[in-house]
């Protein structure tokens, strides 16, 4: 399938700035997922670091011609990629790609096959040859492009914010039967594909979980912790007292659905024993019809997908996210947003990303629903404590998740963008600062 643009375009801001090329799966406007917001974060950081940024992206819909990059970057090429079909032929092709990946026949991640078939790989290499960027930032899905891009003289950053083997491990823990076997195959294939990460100069990861996972696998590659950040105002007003318990997420993702089950069926009844007017609001798409029917008559409202979640955070009594212990993840963007908006946060230990959030001081942290419910009742009934908790959470977000904090991390730890990088393509070393890490 041909690209929508026939020639790469340089940014409008020409001059002496170095050029950075970012390769994305898609970038709709407005963003529809944490992946898209992570992309925008990377574009913003590169711009703040003094780069002119160009983008090559796949487009799975027709509404991304502008890619929503605004003043962060210029779109050099968009390659139409058809949505993943569910026909028998498409399913067979997907199975073959999984088998080939698991056997090590191909180094392309199974989720990257459709992008390659649509011409995205060719478009990336064509743009890189034409524009000769100093740095290329790839999502880990496209790590197989790293060797050819290195030959063009670019420094390679691979962003492993959603590392496929770890995602497959999370899903595999909850799956059953054929699905569990398929995820085992998926995990094997993605582990094979991740061997291409060794061709990177630098690996960006969002949490200490990924630091620990990748360090022994890419021992010669610099690993830099770049959390899923968000805009954090210098000051914030704590959300007003309320008995509303909020959960935001795409409920088609099993850990999010499990967190909704825990909130509605295990935490809410205990909370209502102490706060009889407590209720739950769920915001996000893909809540199964079976859950809607099962929770009918309970104090639960499902808002579906919304264009702006900020008003929900600003009014909630608390944001509550307790997925299963097996679903250890980077700190989800929704948790970062709640902290940044001074909404009191209740979160599982596995959802802190390993960061040193002080339980009971910057957030309520735990895994036992009954204990968590008791802590919520105490917090909702003690307005002074609630305000201290939310304010401390906001300060923590400001110090760790703001754009300024992320920029400081890169300037401290990056071999490409750090203060000692010297403007040259780096030699390789391992970075993995324990600064801010939880001792748990």
N, C-alpha and C positions, 0 to 999 in steps of 0.2 A: 504494500500500500504506500503510495507516494506521500512525501511530507507536504504539509500545507504551505510551507514557505520553501522557495527554491534556492535561496542563498542565505548564508548566515549574516546576521546583522550585528555590528558592534554597538556597544552602548552609546547613548546620546552624549554621555559625559566623556569625551575623548580627552587626551592629554597624556600626562606622564604616569597615570595610575596603572599598576599591573592589572592583568586580566585574570578573572577566575571563571571557570565554567562549571555549572552545576547540572547534574543529570537527575531528572525526577520522573517518577512514574506518571503523575499527572498533578495539576495544580489548579483546581477549579476556584472560581470566585463567586460567592465567599467560600472559604475553606469548609470542608465537610467532615474532617476527621483530625485526630491527633497527628497523623502522618503529614497532612497538609500544613498544619501549624508548625510542625518541626521544620519543614522545608522553608517556610517564611522566616523562621528564626535563623536558620543557617544563612539565608540570603542577607538578612539584616546584619548578622555578625560580620560577614565578609565585607559588606559595605562599610561598616564602622571601622574595620581593619584597614581601610584604604584601597579596596579593590573596586574596579569596575566589574560587574557581574553579568554574565550571560547565561541563559537557561536553554537546555534542550529537554523537552518533556514529551511523554506519551499523553494521549488524550483519549479517554474511554468514553467521553461524551462530547457533544458538539458545542458546549457552552464554555469552553476553556480557551478560546482563541486569544484572549488577552492574558490568560494564565493568572490573573489576579496578583501579579508581582508588583504592581504600582511603581513606586520610585526606587524599589530595592534592586531591580535588575531589568535587563532587556531580554525579550524572548528571541532567541536565535532560530529555533526550529521547534515546531510541534508536529509530532507524528501520530496520525490517527491509529488507535489501537482498539479493535472491536471488543466489546464486553465479553467476558468469558462465557461461551455458550454451554448449554447443558444437554446438548444432543449426544446420542451414542458415539458419533464419530469424535466429537470434542472430548468426551470422557475417555475414550480409548487413547486419544493422542496424549491426554494428560497422564494417563497411567503409564504409557510408554516413556514419557519424559521422566516420571518418577523412577521407573526401573533403570533407565539409562543413567540418571544421576546417582542412584544408590549403588550402581555397579561401577561408577567412576568413568563411564564412557564419555560423559560430557561434564564440563566444568560450569555450565550454566544452571543457576538455580531453577527448579521447576516452575516457579512463578515468573521467571524471566523469559521463558520460552516464547510466550505470545508476543512479548515486546520485540524479541529478536525476529520472529516471523513477520512482524509488521514493519520492520526496517529501522527500528530505533537505534540498534547498535551501529548500523552503517551511518545513520545521521550523526550520531555522536562523534564518530571518528572523522567524518567529513568536516564537521564544524571545527574540531580540534586541529585538524591539519591546516585549515584555512586561517584560523584566528591565533593559533599557537599560544594558548593560555599558560600562565605561569603555574596555576594551580587548578586541578580538577577535583571536584567534590562529588562522590558517587554514593548513592544509597547502596547498602551491601548487596542488594538484589542484582546490581550490575558490576560486582567485583571482578567478573571475568574479563571486563574491558581494561582492567588496570595494566596488564603487561604491555599492550599496544600503546596505551596512552603514555606510559613511562618512556617508551621509545621516542616519543615526540618531545621529550624534555620537560614534561610537566611533573610537578610534585603531586602525589595522589593522596587525597584524604578520602577514607571510606567511613561513612556514617552508619554505624550498626545500631541504630536506635530501636530497631524491631528485629533483632537477630532471629532468623528463621529457626535454627535448632532449638533455641530457648522457647520460642512461641509454640513449636510442635510439642515440646516437653510439657508445657502448661496444659495444652489441650489433651494430650495423651493421658494425663493423670485423671481426667474426668470422663474420658471416652470409654465406649464399650464395643465389643465385637469387631465387626468389619472396620468401623471407624478407627478403633484403636490400632488395628493392623495397618491401616492406611497411613495413620499419623507416624507410626514407627518407620514406615518406608519414607515418608516425607522428611522425618528427622534425619535419617541416614543420608538421603540425597542432599539436604541442605548442609550437613556437616562436610560432605565431600566438596560441595561448591565453595564452602567457606575457606578451603585451602588457598583460594585465590587471594585471600586477605593478606597473605604474606608478601604480596607485591606492592602493598601500600607503603607510603612513607609515614602515615599517621592514621590511627583508628580513633574515631569519636564514638564514645559510648555514653548512655544516659544515666547509668547507675553503677554501684560497686558490684552488683551481680554480674554485669557484663565484664567488668575489669577482671574479676576472679575467673570467669569462664574463658576469656580470650587470652589472658596472659600466658599460660603454658602452650597455647596453640599458635601464637604469633610472637614468639619471644623476642624477635629482632625488630618488631614494629613498635613505634611510639604509641602508647595508649593514653588518650586524654579524656578525662571525665567532662562531658558537656551535658548537664542535666536538661530535661524538658522544662525550659524556663517560660516566663510570661512577663508581660508588662506589669511592673509593681510601682505604684505611686509612692512618693516619699512618705506620705501620711495617708491613713485610710480610716473611715468611720466604721466602727463595728456594726454589723447587722443588728436591727432592733430585736428586743426580746420576742421570742416566738416559740410555739410548740411544734413548728413545722420541721420535719426531718427530711432532708433533700438528698436524692441520689441522681446524678447525671451520668449518662453513658449510652452507648449503642448496645441494646440488650440482645442483639444477635451474637455478641461475643460472650461465650459461655461464662467466663469469670464475672462479667458485669451482671449477667442474669442470676448467677449464684449469689452475688452480693445483694441483689434485689430480694431474692428469696429469704436470705438471712435477715435483712432489714424488716421486711413485712411480716414474716412468719415467726421469727425468733426474738428480735429486738423490740419491735413495736408493742407486742402484748405486755412485756415486762415494763416498758416505759409508761404505758397507759395505766398500769397499776398504781403508779405514782403521779402521773400527769394525765388525767382522764381525757383531756381534750387534745392530746398529741395526735398527729397525723403525718402521713408520708406523702411526698410528692416525687414522682418519677418523671424525669425529663430525658427523652431520647427515643430513637426509632427502634422498631423490631421487637417490641414486647410481645411475646407469643399470645395468641388469642386464648389459649388454655389458661394462662396466668390472669388475663383480664377477667375471664369468667370465674376463676377460682377466688379472686379477690373482690369480686362484686359484693357490696354490702359492708366491706371493711373501710376504715378511714384512710383510703388510698386513692390518690388521683394520678392518672397517667396523662401527661401533657403531649406526648409524642415528640416529634422533631420540632425544634424551634430555631429561629434565625439568630437569637442572641440569648445566651444563658445567664448573662450578668444580672438581670433583674431577679432571677431566682436565687442566685447566691446572696444578693444584697438583702433579701427579705427572710432568708431561712434562719431558723433557730440553730441548726447545726447541719453540716454536710457529713453524711455517714457512708463509708465505703469499707465493707469487710468481705472481700472475696475469700475463697477457700485458701488454707495455708499453702496448698500446692501451687497456687497462682502467684508466686513471687514475681514481681515485675519491677521495672523502673518506676519511680514516682509518677503516677498517671497525671496527665495534664490537668484533669479535673480537680485533683487534689491541690496541684500548684495554683490553679485559679482560685480555689476556695481560700487558701492561705493568703494569696495576694490581695483578696478583697475583704480580709478581716472577718470572714465567716468562721465560726468555731468548727474545727475539723475533728472527726472521729474516724480513725483509720486502722487497718490491720498492720501488724508488724511487717508482713511481707510486702506492703504497699508503700513503704517509706523509701525504697530504693537503697536501703542501707545507710541513709544519711542520719546524722546525729540530731534527730528531733527529740527533744526531751519530753517523755510521756508525762502528761498531767500539767505541763508548763507551756508547751507550744502547740500541743494537740493531745487529744485522748487517743492512746495507742494500746491495742490489745486484740486478742483473738476470741475470747470467750464471750458469747452473746449476752449471757446473763450479767456478767461483770460489766460489760460495756453499757448495757441498759441502765444499770445502777449508776454508772459514772455520768451518763447522759442526764438522768433525773437530777442528780446533784448539781450538775452544771447549769441546767435550765432553771433550777430554783435558786441559784446563787448568782445574782446579776453581776456583782463585783468580780467574782471568779471568772464568770463567762467573758467579761470584758477583758480581763487580764490575759486569759487564754487566747482569745482572738487577736488581741494586740501583739502578743508575743509571737504568734504564728505569722502575722504580717511582717514583723521585724525579721523573723527567720527567712521568709520568702525574699525580702528585700536584700538580705545579706548573701543569699545562696542562689536564687532563681531569677533575679532581675537581669536585664540585658547587661547592665554595668557589671554585675557579679560574674556573668558568663564571659564577658570580655576580659575581665581580670584573670579568670582561670586560663584562658587561651594565652594571654600575655605572659603568664607565669610558667605554664607547662608545655606549650606547643613547640615542637621543633621547627615548624613552618612559620607560625605567626608570632612566636614568643619574642620577648625583648632581646634574646641572645641569638635569634635566628639569622640575623645579618643579611636578610634579603636573598639568601641563596638556597638552592634545593638541599635539604638536610641530609646528613648522615642519619643512621637509624639508632634509636635508643628507646628504652621502655620508660614511660612515665606512668605513674599510677598513684598520685598523691593520696595519702590517707587523711588529709586535712578534711575535717567535717564528717568523718566516717563514724557510724555508730559502733560501739564496742559490742553490741549484741550479736 
